[in-house]
């Protein structure tokens, strides 16, 4: 074939190889091929999944958390109990004052001037702080991980368990005026336990719940419920004290004897030990006996007490004409009683050590 004739392509010839991709084109990134590309694609998917899972577990506002309702209601009950003395003492009526006196037996020393014996003062303070934190973070809308919610619920459950345990002392001491306080403490304990258990449940729909407004309403409802229980119990006690109910206060010397008989078993358990005497009077007639019975009843609304007669203790200056109100707590010696009196802010004659006869 001569060089001047046009050349026709050979159909049997192999096709020319395509040009290999180069990095000279800045606008088109080079895509890896082969095993490297597959590995990169597989590795990126789990990373994105992990990021999404972490975001889901970052937490919800307490008002929308599974455990929020129970914990906020428990917090509201405790805050209502702690604030009741400060609020009810401003009302110049017998019923609110009785309710405030009952609340002091479990309330913190601030702001209502409580004298807690349901639980140690520092335990009551810790429960109050946790309750306040729960309400504040719920109203503000702070997102809390489930672990933090569970920890707060656990602290609330442990502290209220100590107050719930005091139910046995109330029942054994027949301190029926304190039943509303017992109910508040038991409800708070049960709700705290339920909330702690719910905080460990798998994450659900973050849109469930009631939000900050509902959280505030729940806490406020708990506080109102606590005050209503206290006032209701105080109303029943007032009706009985006025003799309008089926079981008014014990009357005359026979009434004192019946109280002493009811307290005999508890007094026998303290035989030979020292107790703080909180009140005493020499009873000469039925009118004096009725008055002292009312004083003893009021004292019993603040802390567990026993009614004794003068010959139940070892004291030469007392005889069976004297009646004593003593704290239902035994101590090994006189010095221990004096230390208890000082810790309670009481001095003679408001608090006197007495040794029970063996």
ABEGO torsion letter per residue (X at the ends): XBAABBBBBBAABBBBBBBBBBAABAABBBBBBEAAAAAAAAAAAAAAAAAAAAAAAAEBBAAABAAAAAAAAAAAAAAAAAAAAAAAAABBBAAAAAAAAAAAAABBAOAAGBBBAABBAAAAAAAAAAAAAAAAAAAAGBBBBAAAAAAAAAAAAAAAAAAAAAAAAAAAAGBAAAAAAAAAAAAAAAAAAAAAAAAABBBBBAABEAEAAAAAAAAAAAAAAAAAAAAAAAAAAAAAAAGABABBBBBEAAAAAAAAAAAAAAAAAABGBBBBBABBBBBABAAAAAAAAAAAAAAAAABBBBBBBAAABBBAABBAABBBBBBBBBBABAAAAAAAAAAAGBBOAABBBBBBBX
